[in-house]
C-alpha cells in the first residue's frame, strides 16, 4: 500500500515530486496523483498527521475503500492507433495519462497499461499490430534453395542465389537472383528492392551475414560500413534479427519458403543460359505470387501493398552507388596510392592515415570522418590526380606552367638542355614537383648565356644521365663549361738560360 502520509509529509517540507518519488522508490505519477487527491479532499500534512493510514486512504479515495479508482483505457481505440506508423504503446500511454490528468482521474502505470492491452487482445482474438505496421519494416534474407544457370561455353551448371525482401504488413515480396552472395550482390539487391517497392521502410531487418553485420551482441551492434552507408543514404535504420532467432524476421522466413515453392521449385526443370533470362522468369512468377488471392482471408498481397505504399518513405533523389573502403597513408609528395593510382590531399596531412571511399566514378578521402579530398577515379596505372589547392605554396607558383612548356623552352636552347629538362620532369612521381628545378635551371641561361648553359648540360650528361640543377650550376660557376686554353707555341730559336756541367760540379777539376 502506498504511504500517502509520507508523501504529504515530504511535500510539506518543500521537496519536489521527483525527489519524493526517488526517495520512496515509487513512480512520480503516483506522487502527483496522491497530492492531487489530497488537495481535492482538503487534506494537508497537518490534517493527515492524526489519521491512521487506512483512514487517510479512505479520505483521499472514498469510492474505493482506500484503493484508488483507475481510469480504464479505451483499448479498442488503442488497438486501431497501434496499426499506424510510428505509434507505440508508450506514446499512447502518455496521451492516456494526459487525458486522465485533465479530468482528474487516475491512470494506470505503463506496466499495467500494457498488461491490460494483452488481455484485451486475447479476449477479442485481435491481431497485435506491434510488428506489422504499414511502411515500418522490410525483412531481407537469402533463400536456402538455389537455381542454376548453364554456362553456354562449358556446359557447367552455376549456382544462382535468390535474394528475398518482404514487407510484413502486406506480405508484398521482392526476389532477384545473383551469382554470389558477396557485398556487391547484397547492396545491389537492396537498391533494386527499394526501387521495386517505390519507397523505403523506416526499419530494415537483415540476418547477421558479414556483408551486413560485423557484430551483434546484447551490448554492441557493429554494421558493415558500406551497409551503414546504404542505410544512411535511404534514411532507414538497420535493426538485425537476434542471433539464432528467426522469429524476429518471421515474415521473410515464411516468404522464403513460399518463394522457394512458388518460384524456384516451379522452374526447377527449366534451363537458363544467363542471369537475365533467369531473373525475367523470377519477376513473372513474383508478379503472380503478389497478386495471388490469400487462402484464408480476403484480398492479396498487392491489394494490401496498395494501402501500405502511402506509408513508405520517399526514395532519395539519387540511387545509392556501391562503395568500398580502404585505408592509405599520405606520402611525402602529398598523394595517397589507391590500386596503383595516386590522388592528392592537402599537404598538411603528410604521413597521416586516411580512410578512402571508392565508387565506380569517384575517390573520396576522409580524415577523422571529415572529407578532405575528392577526385574523379582514374583507371590507367601509375596515373596522378593532383589538385592545385593541395600543393605547398612553393609548388603552386608553377601551376600555370606544364611539362610541355618547359620542354619547348629547353629545345630552343639546345638538345643537351632539353635532355636534362626531360630527366628532371620524369625523375619525380609527380611531374609538378620538378617544375621548380626546371624553372631555376632554364633561368641560368639568362645569367650565363644559353650557349654556356647548353655546354654545361653537355658536360653534366657526360658524367650522369640524370644531372641535377645544382651540378649544372656548379659547372657554370667554376667555368667548367669552357674548353681549357691552349699554351702558347715554343719557338725553336728561343730558349731559356741553360747552366752547363761546370755549374753543377760535374765538368771535372782543374
Secondary structure, 3 states (H helix, E strand, C coil): CCCHHHHHHHHHCCCCHHHHHHHHCCCHHHHHHHHHHHHHCCCCHHHHHCCCHHHHHHHHCHHHCCCCCECCCCHHHHHHHHCCCCCCHHHHHHHHHHHHHHHCCECCCHHHHHHHHHHHHHHHCCCCCCCCCCCCEEEEEEEEEEEEEECCCCCCEEEEEEEEEECCCCCCEEEEEECCCCHHHHHHHHHHHHHHHCCECCEEECCCCCCCEEEECCCCEEECHHHHHHHHHHCCEECCCCCCCHHHHHHHHHHHHHHHHHHHHCCCCCCCCCHHHHHHHHHHHHHHHHHCECCCCCCEHHHHHHHHHHHCECCCCCCCCCCEEEEEECCCCCEEEECCEEEECCHHHCCCEEEEEECCCEEEEEECCEEEEEEECCCCCCCEECCHHHCCHHHHCCCCCCHHHHHHHHHHHCHHHHHHHHHHHHCCCCHHHHHHHHHHHHHHHHHHCHHHHHHHHHHHHHHCCCCCHHHHHHHHHHCCCCCCCCCCCCCCCCCCCCCCHHHHCCCCCC
